[in-house]
Amino acid sequence: MFAELLKHPRALAFSVLLHAVIIGLMVFNLKFVDKPKNIPAGQVAKTVKAEVVDQQQLEDREKQKRLEEKRIKEAEKKKLEAKKLEQKKKQEAEQKRKAEAKKKAELKQKKEAEEKRKADEKLKAEQKRKADEKRKADEKLKAEQKRKADEKRKADEKLKAEQKRKAEEKRKAEEKRKAEEKRIAEEKRKAEEKRIAEEKRKAEEKRIAEEKRKAEEAEKRRLAEEQQRKEAELRAKLQAEENQRRLNSLREAYKLAILQKVKRNWIRPAEGEKIPDCWIRVTQGPGGIILDVTFGACKGSTGAYRSSIENAVYKAEPLPKPGDPSLFERELNFNFKPE
């Protein structure tokens, strides 16, 4: 019944309003009722009559409401049936359209297939004609090439014979020229060897002197470089020690800043809780975002105490940044010691 009333919000609102008015009137009447009075018989009759009229009006309104609900249901039913009929007609029209489109597509495909077959037959005939023409042209070309090759072979043989005769004459003249050149070269070689031997002796003396000079300079350079290297190593060592002291100081300050921020966010558990030292392992991401918090040694601690520490760690997000980016540690381990 309630579900049916929800389908008709106006009727439901009217019903609720009517009942609210009746209940309000009843409460209002009860509030101002005094001790019973002697009411004339005529006055009682009028009151009863008024109540009967009100009840009749309520029954008429309820009957009218039921008729209105029935009319609305019938209208909705007719509307739904009309909608279903319209959908059915649309589906039938769509099916008919698809069938006609399919038929047209099949006819078009069949026509295109026939046209393609005729075009293929025409293309094959044209290809066969061109192939025959090409074969005949190739045969004619091969015969012409063979004739020219024979002519070229005979001309090459004649040319080779002439070249061989000229080459023989050239060889003999070349042998005679080389013999004369060899004699001249031998005399020149002996003179050159004598000159080279003298230059070599002088060059050796010069080389020995140069090597001695270079060795002395190299020794001086080595001693100077050794001195510079030692000085550079000393400076590097001092700089490294200074950098290490600086990094150690920054690392301690980094860990202290994290621990202090956690402690500032820590709220002591209820009275009576044990407050032992706890080792905490914090996994952080870039920018000090906390990814995970786990506990190491935490002897004598309670769940509430560990939860208070974990909450303090997450409240400290983002964690302080180190003074030097190289000191950033993804895994942090520190001992939480409450003051």
Residue frames relative to the residue before (quaternion, step in Angstrom):
aa qw qx qy qz dx dy dz
M 1.0000 0.0000 0.0000 0.0000 0.00 0.00 0.00
F 0.6604 0.5082 -0.3008 0.4638 3.59 0.98 -0.92
A 0.6348 0.5325 -0.3270 0.4544 3.58 1.06 -0.81
E 0.6388 0.5213 -0.3220 0.4653 3.57 1.03 -0.76
L 0.6486 0.5167 -0.3196 0.4585 3.59 1.03 -0.83
L 0.6185 0.5549 -0.3465 0.4353 3.61 1.08 -0.72
K 0.6194 0.5482 -0.3427 0.4454 3.59 1.13 -0.60
H 0.7533 0.2746 -0.1589 0.5761 3.62 1.24 -0.46
P 0.1643 -0.8499 0.4921 0.0925 3.63 0.35 1.19
R 0.6211 0.5452 -0.3642 0.4293 3.62 1.01 -0.63
A 0.6622 0.4966 -0.3043 0.4714 3.55 0.95 -0.91
L 0.6389 0.5280 -0.3205 0.4586 3.57 1.02 -0.85
A 0.6652 0.5038 -0.3092 0.4561 3.59 0.91 -0.90
F 0.6446 0.5206 -0.3205 0.4590 3.56 1.01 -0.84
S 0.6523 0.5211 -0.3113 0.4539 3.58 0.97 -0.88
V 0.6621 0.5021 -0.3062 0.4645 3.57 0.92 -0.94
L 0.6582 0.5147 -0.3108 0.4531 3.58 0.93 -0.89
L 0.6466 0.5266 -0.3156 0.4528 3.58 1.00 -0.87
H 0.6723 0.4864 -0.2992 0.4710 3.60 0.89 -0.90
A 0.6312 0.5336 -0.3367 0.4511 3.59 1.06 -0.78
V 0.6430 0.5203 -0.3220 0.4606 3.58 1.00 -0.81
I 0.6569 0.5119 -0.3153 0.4551 3.59 0.97 -0.91
I 0.6695 0.4899 -0.3093 0.4649 3.59 0.90 -0.94
G 0.6379 0.5316 -0.3329 0.4468 3.60 1.02 -0.80
L 0.6491 0.5106 -0.3202 0.4642 3.56 0.98 -0.81
M 0.6435 0.5224 -0.3287 0.4527 3.56 1.01 -0.84
V 0.6628 0.4927 -0.3115 0.4700 3.58 0.91 -0.90
F 0.6407 0.5353 -0.3204 0.4476 3.57 0.98 -0.90
N 0.6676 0.5019 -0.2960 0.4634 3.57 0.95 -0.88
L 0.6587 0.5118 -0.3131 0.4541 3.57 1.00 -0.86
K 0.6402 0.5565 -0.3246 0.4184 3.55 1.04 -0.83
F 0.7857 0.3203 -0.1628 0.5036 3.56 0.93 -0.80
V 0.4065 0.7008 -0.4942 0.3154 3.61 1.17 0.38
D 0.1888 -0.7716 0.5987 0.1031 3.56 -0.79 0.97
K 0.7391 -0.3492 0.2922 0.4964 3.49 -1.21 -0.20
P 0.6164 -0.5679 0.3897 0.3817 3.55 -1.05 0.69
K 0.1597 -0.7769 0.6048 0.0718 3.49 -0.99 0.90
N 0.5410 -0.5856 0.4810 0.3647 3.49 -1.22 0.33
I 0.0907 -0.8077 0.5825 0.0092 3.54 -0.41 1.23
P 0.5056 -0.6493 0.4687 0.3210 3.57 -0.89 0.86
A 0.6186 -0.5751 0.3961 0.3601 3.52 -1.17 0.69
G 0.6426 0.5309 -0.3326 0.4411 3.59 0.98 -0.70
Q 0.6380 0.5212 -0.3270 0.4631 3.54 1.04 -0.82
V 0.6294 0.5301 -0.3335 0.4601 3.63 0.99 -0.80
A 0.6524 0.5192 -0.3229 0.4479 3.57 0.88 -0.83
K 0.6511 0.5109 -0.3256 0.4572 3.56 0.99 -0.82
T 0.6469 0.5247 -0.3242 0.4485 3.57 0.98 -0.83
V 0.6531 0.5110 -0.3107 0.4645 3.58 0.91 -0.92
K 0.6535 0.5204 -0.3169 0.4490 3.53 0.94 -0.88
A 0.6432 0.5235 -0.3215 0.4570 3.60 1.01 -0.84
E 0.6550 0.5103 -0.3167 0.4585 3.56 0.97 -0.84
V 0.6315 0.5258 -0.3328 0.4627 3.58 1.02 -0.81
V 0.6484 0.5130 -0.3221 0.4612 3.59 0.96 -0.86
D 0.6483 0.5165 -0.3196 0.4590 3.62 0.96 -0.87
Q 0.6539 0.5088 -0.3190 0.4602 3.56 0.95 -0.86
Q 0.6414 0.5235 -0.3254 0.4567 3.59 1.00 -0.82
Q 0.6409 0.5207 -0.3238 0.4618 3.58 1.04 -0.78
L 0.6380 0.5224 -0.3262 0.4622 3.56 1.02 -0.82
E 0.6617 0.4970 -0.3171 0.4633 3.58 0.94 -0.85
D 0.6405 0.5170 -0.3333 0.4597 3.59 1.01 -0.78
R 0.6572 0.5072 -0.3136 0.4610 3.56 0.97 -0.83
E 0.6408 0.5155 -0.3280 0.4647 3.59 1.01 -0.81
K 0.6474 0.5128 -0.3153 0.4674 3.57 1.03 -0.86
Q 0.6454 0.5169 -0.3134 0.4669 3.58 1.02 -0.86
K 0.6340 0.5318 -0.3245 0.4582 3.57 1.06 -0.80
R 0.6561 0.5010 -0.3205 0.4646 3.61 0.94 -0.86
L 0.6425 0.5135 -0.3295 0.4637 3.59 1.01 -0.80
E 0.6415 0.5234 -0.3213 0.4597 3.59 1.02 -0.84
E 0.6484 0.5128 -0.3174 0.4647 3.60 0.99 -0.86
K 0.6497 0.5126 -0.3188 0.4621 3.57 0.98 -0.85
R 0.6496 0.5154 -0.3218 0.4569 3.57 0.99 -0.86
I 0.6487 0.5179 -0.3146 0.4603 3.58 0.99 -0.84
K 0.6395 0.5262 -0.3253 0.4565 3.59 0.98 -0.86
E 0.6668 0.4954 -0.3067 0.4647 3.57 0.93 -0.95
A 0.6432 0.5172 -0.3301 0.4582 3.61 1.00 -0.80
E 0.6600 0.4978 -0.3100 0.4696 3.58 0.98 -0.84
K 0.6289 0.5341 -0.3379 0.4527 3.58 1.04 -0.77
K 0.6615 0.4952 -0.3047 0.4737 3.59 0.96 -0.92
K 0.6379 0.5309 -0.3237 0.4543 3.57 1.00 -0.81
L 0.6539 0.5102 -0.3066 0.4670 3.58 1.00 -0.88
E 0.6532 0.5053 -0.3184 0.4654 3.59 0.99 -0.88
A 0.6477 0.5121 -0.3229 0.4625 3.59 1.00 -0.82
K 0.6387 0.5245 -0.3234 0.4609 3.58 1.05 -0.78
K 0.6456 0.5112 -0.3220 0.4671 3.60 0.98 -0.85
L 0.6482 0.5168 -0.3200 0.4585 3.58 0.99 -0.90
E 0.6479 0.5174 -0.3157 0.4613 3.59 1.00 -0.86
Q 0.6478 0.5130 -0.3174 0.4652 3.59 1.01 -0.85
K 0.6368 0.5314 -0.3272 0.4528 3.57 1.02 -0.83
K 0.6543 0.5097 -0.3149 0.4615 3.58 0.97 -0.88
K 0.6421 0.5249 -0.3178 0.4595 3.58 1.02 -0.85
Q 0.6519 0.5167 -0.3150 0.4570 3.58 1.00 -0.89
E 0.6574 0.5032 -0.3142 0.4647 3.57 0.96 -0.89
A 0.6515 0.5078 -0.3199 0.4640 3.59 1.00 -0.84
E 0.6511 0.5169 -0.3140 0.4585 3.59 1.02 -0.82
Q 0.6400 0.5172 -0.3216 0.4685 3.58 1.01 -0.84
K 0.6494 0.5148 -0.3152 0.4625 3.58 1.00 -0.85
R 0.6521 0.5178 -0.3127 0.4570 3.56 1.01 -0.88
K 0.6535 0.5125 -0.3103 0.4625 3.58 0.98 -0.89
A 0.6426 0.5212 -0.3318 0.4530 3.60 1.00 -0.85
E 0.6657 0.4935 -0.3099 0.4661 3.59 0.96 -0.88
A 0.6442 0.5193 -0.3207 0.4610 3.59 1.04 -0.82
K 0.6342 0.5300 -0.3241 0.4603 3.57 1.05 -0.82
K 0.6514 0.5203 -0.3101 0.4569 3.57 1.01 -0.93
K 0.6578 0.5028 -0.3089 0.4680 3.57 0.97 -0.88
A 0.6489 0.5224 -0.3190 0.4518 3.58 1.01 -0.85
E 0.6463 0.5141 -0.3252 0.4606 3.58 1.03 -0.84
L 0.6504 0.5081 -0.3207 0.4648 3.61 0.98 -0.85
K 0.6507 0.5135 -0.3128 0.4638 3.57 1.02 -0.86
Q 0.6507 0.5163 -0.3126 0.4608 3.58 0.99 -0.89
K 0.6508 0.5139 -0.3157 0.4611 3.59 1.00 -0.86
K 0.6492 0.5140 -0.3120 0.4659 3.59 1.01 -0.87
E 0.6635 0.5016 -0.3033 0.4649 3.58 0.96 -0.90
A 0.6276 0.5333 -0.3358 0.4571 3.59 1.05 -0.77
E 0.6553 0.5046 -0.3139 0.4664 3.60 0.98 -0.86
E 0.6520 0.5073 -0.3147 0.4674 3.58 0.97 -0.87
K 0.6411 0.5244 -0.3199 0.4601 3.58 1.03 -0.82
R 0.6390 0.5318 -0.3314 0.4462 3.59 0.99 -0.87
K 0.6656 0.4970 -0.3033 0.4668 3.59 0.93 -0.92
A 0.6519 0.5144 -0.3145 0.4600 3.57 1.02 -0.86
D 0.6362 0.5254 -0.3276 0.4604 3.58 1.05 -0.81
E 0.6481 0.5123 -0.3256 0.4598 3.61 0.96 -0.87
K 0.6531 0.5102 -0.3128 0.4639 3.58 1.00 -0.86
L 0.6537 0.5207 -0.3079 0.4547 3.56 1.02 -0.88
K 0.6477 0.5178 -0.3214 0.4572 3.59 0.98 -0.85
A 0.6459 0.5154 -0.3243 0.4605 3.59 0.98 -0.85
E 0.6613 0.5012 -0.3061 0.4666 3.58 0.99 -0.85
Q 0.6412 0.5202 -0.3207 0.4641 3.58 1.03 -0.82
K 0.6445 0.5169 -0.3276 0.4583 3.63 0.99 -0.82
R 0.6453 0.5176 -0.3262 0.4574 3.58 1.02 -0.84
K 0.6740 0.4887 -0.2980 0.4670 3.57 0.93 -0.89
A 0.6250 0.5386 -0.3401 0.4513 3.58 1.07 -0.77
D 0.6444 0.5108 -0.3227 0.4687 3.63 0.99 -0.83
E 0.6551 0.5039 -0.3156 0.4662 3.57 0.95 -0.88
K 0.6561 0.5125 -0.3115 0.4582 3.59 0.98 -0.83
R 0.6359 0.5329 -0.3317 0.4490 3.60 0.99 -0.87
K 0.6645 0.4969 -0.3068 0.4662 3.60 0.91 -0.90
A 0.6564 0.5108 -0.3110 0.4599 3.57 1.02 -0.88
D 0.6352 0.5301 -0.3250 0.4582 3.58 1.07 -0.79
E 0.6477 0.5190 -0.3223 0.4553 3.58 0.95 -0.88
K 0.6554 0.5061 -0.3063 0.4696 3.60 0.98 -0.86
L 0.6517 0.5214 -0.3105 0.4550 3.57 1.04 -0.89
K 0.6460 0.5263 -0.3200 0.4509 3.60 0.98 -0.87
A 0.6432 0.5184 -0.3278 0.4584 3.62 0.98 -0.82
E 0.6587 0.5037 -0.3015 0.4706 3.58 1.02 -0.86
Q 0.6496 0.5174 -0.3127 0.4610 3.57 1.02 -0.86
K 0.6340 0.5266 -0.3346 0.4570 3.63 1.01 -0.76
R 0.6450 0.5208 -0.3219 0.4573 3.61 0.96 -0.87
K 0.6788 0.4803 -0.2916 0.4727 3.57 0.91 -0.92
A 0.6238 0.5445 -0.3404 0.4457 3.60 1.06 -0.73
D 0.6402 0.5138 -0.3287 0.4669 3.62 1.00 -0.80
E 0.6549 0.5083 -0.3110 0.4648 3.56 0.95 -0.88
K 0.6638 0.5053 -0.3009 0.4620 3.58 0.98 -0.86
R 0.6281 0.5426 -0.3385 0.4432 3.59 1.04 -0.81
K 0.6644 0.4968 -0.3078 0.4658 3.61 0.90 -0.89
A 0.6563 0.5049 -0.3111 0.4665 3.59 0.99 -0.84
D 0.6352 0.5307 -0.3223 0.4593 3.60 1.07 -0.80
E 0.6426 0.5223 -0.3282 0.4545 3.61 0.97 -0.84
K 0.6553 0.5077 -0.3057 0.4683 3.58 0.98 -0.86
L 0.6620 0.5100 -0.2967 0.4622 3.57 0.99 -0.89
K 0.6401 0.5283 -0.3260 0.4526 3.60 0.99 -0.83
A 0.6346 0.5247 -0.3343 0.4586 3.62 0.97 -0.81
E 0.6719 0.4867 -0.2983 0.4720 3.60 0.93 -0.86
Q 0.6503 0.5139 -0.3093 0.4663 3.56 1.02 -0.82
K 0.6224 0.5459 -0.3356 0.4493 3.61 1.06 -0.75
R 0.6512 0.5134 -0.3132 0.4629 3.61 0.97 -0.89
K 0.6808 0.4837 -0.2879 0.4686 3.56 0.88 -0.94
A 0.6297 0.5407 -0.3299 0.4498 3.58 1.06 -0.80
E 0.6322 0.5324 -0.3293 0.4565 3.62 1.03 -0.81
E 0.6601 0.4947 -0.3035 0.4769 3.58 0.93 -0.88
K 0.6568 0.5122 -0.3060 0.4611 3.58 0.97 -0.82
R 0.6288 0.5546 -0.3347 0.4301 3.58 1.08 -0.84
K 0.6655 0.5059 -0.3073 0.4547 3.55 0.93 -0.93
A 0.6549 0.5008 -0.3099 0.4734 3.58 0.96 -0.86
E 0.6401 0.5348 -0.3127 0.4544 3.59 1.06 -0.79
E 0.6386 0.5266 -0.3266 0.4564 3.59 1.01 -0.85
K 0.6501 0.5143 -0.3110 0.4650 3.58 1.00 -0.84
R 0.6631 0.5074 -0.2993 0.4617 3.58 0.96 -0.89
K 0.6595 0.5196 -0.3043 0.4500 3.58 0.98 -0.88
A 0.6206 0.5424 -0.3491 0.4459 3.59 1.02 -0.75
E 0.6624 0.4914 -0.2991 0.4798 3.59 1.00 -0.86
E 0.6581 0.5081 -0.3066 0.4633 3.55 0.96 -0.84
K 0.6247 0.5498 -0.3370 0.4403 3.56 1.06 -0.76
R 0.6438 0.5219 -0.3210 0.4584 3.56 0.99 -0.85
I 0.6725 0.4916 -0.2904 0.4710 3.54 0.90 -0.97
A 0.6568 0.5254 -0.3049 0.4467 3.56 1.00 -0.89
E 0.6210 0.5504 -0.3408 0.4419 3.58 1.04 -0.78
E 0.6605 0.4948 -0.3051 0.4752 3.55 0.96 -0.92
K 0.6576 0.5113 -0.2979 0.4662 3.56 0.99 -0.90
R 0.6314 0.5563 -0.3294 0.4282 3.59 1.04 -0.86
K 0.6609 0.5138 -0.3150 0.4472 3.55 0.92 -0.95
A 0.6586 0.4969 -0.3112 0.4717 3.57 0.99 -0.84
E 0.6523 0.5222 -0.3063 0.4561 3.56 1.02 -0.82
E 0.6313 0.5377 -0.3323 0.4494 3.57 1.04 -0.82
K 0.6412 0.5196 -0.3230 0.4632 3.55 1.02 -0.83
R 0.6633 0.5052 -0.3013 0.4627 3.57 0.96 -0.91
I 0.6609 0.5169 -0.3010 0.4532 3.55 0.99 -0.94
A 0.6251 0.5434 -0.3418 0.4440 3.59 1.00 -0.83
E 0.6612 0.5015 -0.3068 0.4661 3.57 0.98 -0.87
E 0.6671 0.4943 -0.3003 0.4697 3.59 0.97 -0.91
K 0.6284 0.5483 -0.3280 0.4437 3.53 1.07 -0.79
R 0.6383 0.5248 -0.3275 0.4582 3.56 1.01 -0.86
K 0.6757 0.4846 -0.2955 0.4704 3.56 0.93 -0.95
A 0.6492 0.5253 -0.3156 0.4505 3.59 1.01 -0.86
E 0.6319 0.5342 -0.3342 0.4513 3.59 1.06 -0.77
E 0.6440 0.5116 -0.3225 0.4686 3.54 0.99 -0.87
K 0.6604 0.5076 -0.2988 0.4658 3.56 1.01 -0.90
R 0.6403 0.5389 -0.3209 0.4434 3.58 1.03 -0.88
I 0.6502 0.5177 -0.3231 0.4526 3.58 0.97 -0.92
A 0.6602 0.5029 -0.3075 0.4655 3.57 0.98 -0.87
E 0.6587 0.5158 -0.3030 0.4563 3.59 1.00 -0.88
E 0.6500 0.5176 -0.3154 0.4583 3.56 1.01 -0.87
K 0.6264 0.5322 -0.3336 0.4616 3.56 1.05 -0.80
R 0.6634 0.5056 -0.3026 0.4612 3.58 0.99 -0.92
K 0.6672 0.5045 -0.2964 0.4610 3.57 0.98 -0.94
A 0.6287 0.5369 -0.3411 0.4474 3.58 1.06 -0.77
E 0.6502 0.5065 -0.3178 0.4687 3.56 1.02 -0.85
E 0.6660 0.4925 -0.3044 0.4703 3.60 0.97 -0.86
A 0.6374 0.5347 -0.3230 0.4511 3.58 1.04 -0.83
E 0.6438 0.5157 -0.3223 0.4644 3.57 1.01 -0.79
K 0.6374 0.5148 -0.3232 0.4736 3.56 1.04 -0.83
R 0.6568 0.5098 -0.3040 0.4650 3.60 0.99 -0.91
R 0.6435 0.5346 -0.3236 0.4420 3.56 1.01 -0.89
L 0.6620 0.5003 -0.3094 0.4644 3.56 0.95 -0.90
A 0.6589 0.5021 -0.3119 0.4653 3.59 1.02 -0.84
E 0.6642 0.4992 -0.3019 0.4675 3.59 0.97 -0.89
E 0.6204 0.5394 -0.3443 0.4535 3.57 1.04 -0.76
Q 0.6491 0.5112 -0.3092 0.4708 3.54 1.02 -0.88
Q 0.6599 0.5035 -0.3033 0.4681 3.60 0.98 -0.89
R 0.6388 0.5350 -0.3277 0.4454 3.59 1.03 -0.85
K 0.6584 0.5061 -0.3115 0.4618 3.56 0.94 -0.93
E 0.6553 0.5025 -0.3164 0.4669 3.58 0.97 -0.85
A 0.6533 0.5112 -0.3132 0.4624 3.60 1.01 -0.85
E 0.6420 0.5171 -0.3263 0.4625 3.59 1.00 -0.83
L 0.6411 0.5189 -0.3266 0.4617 3.57 1.01 -0.82
R 0.6590 0.4985 -0.3114 0.4692 3.59 0.95 -0.90
A 0.6550 0.5144 -0.3128 0.4566 3.60 0.97 -0.90
K 0.6423 0.5260 -0.3234 0.4542 3.57 1.02 -0.86
L 0.6655 0.4970 -0.3013 0.4683 3.57 0.96 -0.94
Q 0.6534 0.5121 -0.3127 0.4615 3.59 1.02 -0.84
A 0.6460 0.5233 -0.3169 0.4565 3.58 1.02 -0.87
E 0.6471 0.5108 -0.3197 0.4671 3.57 1.01 -0.84
E 0.6487 0.5148 -0.3132 0.4649 3.56 1.03 -0.83
N 0.6498 0.5128 -0.3068 0.4697 3.59 1.01 -0.89
Q 0.6549 0.5164 -0.3172 0.4514 3.57 0.99 -0.86
R 0.6374 0.5150 -0.3286 0.4695 3.57 1.02 -0.85
R 0.6505 0.5199 -0.3168 0.4541 3.56 1.02 -0.87
L 0.6708 0.4945 -0.2978 0.4656 3.58 0.95 -0.93
N 0.6313 0.5290 -0.3384 0.4551 3.60 1.02 -0.80
S 0.6543 0.5118 -0.3077 0.4641 3.55 1.01 -0.88
L 0.6687 0.4907 -0.2965 0.4735 3.58 0.99 -0.90
R 0.6301 0.5400 -0.3355 0.4459 3.61 1.05 -0.77
E 0.6574 0.4955 -0.3084 0.4767 3.58 0.96 -0.89
A 0.6533 0.5050 -0.3164 0.4669 3.58 0.99 -0.87
Y 0.6197 0.5561 -0.3272 0.4469 3.61 1.07 -0.82
K 0.7006 0.4512 -0.2734 0.4805 3.59 0.82 -1.02
L 0.6410 0.5254 -0.3291 0.4525 3.60 1.02 -0.80
A 0.6390 0.5277 -0.3307 0.4514 3.60 1.01 -0.82
I 0.6421 0.5119 -0.3245 0.4693 3.61 1.01 -0.84
L 0.6791 0.4959 -0.3000 0.4504 3.58 0.84 -1.01
Q 0.6614 0.5075 -0.3139 0.4544 3.60 0.96 -0.84
K 0.6488 0.5069 -0.3265 0.4643 3.61 1.00 -0.77
V 0.6251 0.5195 -0.3364 0.4756 3.59 1.05 -0.73
K 0.6718 0.5014 -0.3053 0.4517 3.58 0.92 -0.92
R 0.6216 0.5437 -0.3442 0.4467 3.60 1.06 -0.74
N 0.7246 0.4120 -0.2338 0.5006 3.60 1.10 -0.67
W 0.5422 0.6322 -0.4059 0.3764 3.61 1.27 -0.05
I 0.1583 -0.7634 0.6221 0.0714 3.56 -0.98 0.91
R 0.4398 -0.7143 0.4804 0.2563 3.56 -0.64 1.18
P 0.4802 -0.6664 0.4814 0.3060 3.62 -0.91 0.87
A 0.7427 -0.4011 0.2943 0.4483 3.52 -1.37 0.08
E 0.6528 -0.5195 0.3759 0.4034 3.57 -1.23 0.53
G 0.7235 0.4101 -0.3120 0.4593 3.55 -1.04 0.75
E 0.5578 0.5946 -0.4016 0.4171 3.62 1.23 -0.29
K 0.4489 -0.6561 0.5301 0.2949 3.58 -1.06 0.73
I 0.1899 -0.7829 0.5870 0.0800 3.57 -1.06 0.82
P 0.0944 0.8155 -0.5652 0.0815 3.64 0.39 1.16
D 0.5856 -0.5260 0.4633 0.4071 3.55 -1.38 0.05
C 0.0711 -0.7953 0.6017 0.0201 3.56 -1.07 0.79
W 0.3248 -0.7042 0.5970 0.2055 3.53 -1.09 0.83
I 0.1237 -0.8027 0.5832 0.0184 3.56 -0.81 1.10
R 0.1636 -0.7532 0.6309 0.0890 3.55 -1.10 0.85
V 0.0634 -0.8081 0.5851 -0.0264 3.58 -0.57 1.25
T 0.1666 -0.7555 0.6267 0.0936 3.57 -0.93 0.97
Q 0.0394 -0.8199 0.5705 -0.0272 3.57 -0.62 1.17
G 0.3290 -0.7210 0.5761 0.1999 3.52 -1.28 0.49
P 0.7496 -0.3600 0.2697 0.4855 3.61 -1.26 -0.08
G 0.7964 0.2779 -0.2195 0.4903 3.55 -1.04 0.83
G 0.5769 -0.6256 0.3661 0.3765 3.59 1.26 0.23
I 0.3664 0.7216 -0.5051 0.2998 3.60 1.21 0.46
I 0.3452 -0.7519 0.5259 0.1973 3.62 -0.78 1.00
L 0.2111 -0.7991 0.5571 0.0807 3.55 -0.77 1.12
D 0.8042 -0.0740 0.0912 0.5826 3.61 1.02 -0.73
V 0.1086 -0.7637 0.6335 0.0603 3.56 -1.24 0.63
T 0.0534 0.7849 -0.6140 0.0645 3.60 -0.77 1.07
F 0.3889 -0.7235 0.5300 0.2109 3.55 -1.27 0.42
G 0.2768 -0.7138 0.6172 0.1815 3.51 -1.19 0.71
A 0.8171 -0.0908 0.1081 0.5590 3.56 -0.81 -1.01
C 0.1641 0.7664 -0.5998 0.1607 3.58 -0.73 1.10
K 0.0110 0.8679 -0.4954 0.0348 3.54 0.87 1.09
G 0.8304 0.2172 -0.1829 0.4794 3.53 -0.97 0.97
S 0.5186 0.6503 -0.4218 0.3608 3.60 1.25 0.10
T 0.3517 -0.7039 0.5747 0.2249 3.56 -1.31 0.37
G 0.6735 -0.4904 0.3626 0.4177 3.55 -1.30 0.27
A 0.6485 0.5230 -0.3231 0.4490 3.59 1.00 -0.82
Y 0.6475 0.5186 -0.3205 0.4572 3.58 1.01 -0.84
R 0.6664 0.4878 -0.3077 0.4726 3.62 0.92 -0.91
S 0.6322 0.5313 -0.3361 0.4529 3.60 1.04 -0.76
S 0.6361 0.5294 -0.3373 0.4488 3.60 1.03 -0.78
I 0.6446 0.5058 -0.3197 0.4759 3.59 1.06 -0.80
E 0.6597 0.5145 -0.3139 0.4489 3.60 0.91 -0.95
N 0.6413 0.5160 -0.3218 0.4679 3.60 1.00 -0.81
A 0.6393 0.5285 -0.3250 0.4543 3.58 1.02 -0.80
V 0.6355 0.5277 -0.3294 0.4575 3.59 1.02 -0.80
Y 0.6941 0.4679 -0.2893 0.4644 3.60 0.84 -0.94
K 0.6329 0.5228 -0.3380 0.4603 3.61 1.10 -0.64
A 0.6321 0.5459 -0.3250 0.4437 3.60 1.21 -0.53
E 0.4890 0.6642 -0.4335 0.3630 3.62 1.28 -0.03
P 0.5287 -0.2415 -0.8119 0.0542 1.57 -1.82 1.74
L 0.5251 -0.6344 0.4616 0.3297 3.59 -1.07 0.70
P 0.6178 -0.5532 0.3949 0.3954 3.62 -1.14 0.56
K 0.4360 -0.6805 0.5245 0.2677 3.56 -1.19 0.63
P 0.5060 -0.6382 0.4721 0.3373 3.64 -1.09 0.60
G 0.6083 -0.5708 0.4158 0.3623 3.55 -1.25 0.49
D 0.7536 0.1927 -0.1161 0.6177 3.58 1.26 -0.49
P 0.5063 -0.6805 0.4278 0.3122 3.67 -0.72 1.02
S 0.6164 0.5690 -0.3583 0.4098 3.62 1.10 -0.60
L 0.6388 0.5395 -0.3255 0.4415 3.62 1.22 -0.36
F 0.4364 0.6987 -0.4703 0.3165 3.63 1.24 -0.05
E 0.0724 -0.7926 0.6054 0.0077 3.57 -0.83 1.04
R 0.4110 -0.7104 0.5177 0.2416 3.56 -0.83 1.01
E 0.7541 0.2697 -0.1498 0.5799 3.59 1.06 -0.80
L 0.0609 -0.8001 0.5968 -0.0018 3.61 -0.64 1.13
N 0.0545 -0.7751 0.6294 0.0129 3.57 -0.97 0.93
F 0.2023 0.7737 -0.5852 0.1341 3.58 -0.74 0.99
N 0.4663 -0.6784 0.5117 0.2458 3.53 -1.31 0.58
F 0.2499 -0.7706 0.5727 0.1256 3.55 -0.66 1.16
K 0.0240 0.7941 -0.6028 0.0735 3.56 -0.53 1.27
P 0.2844 -0.7747 0.5365 0.1763 3.63 -0.24 1.16
E 0.5166 -0.6258 0.4796 0.3340 3.56 -1.09 0.71
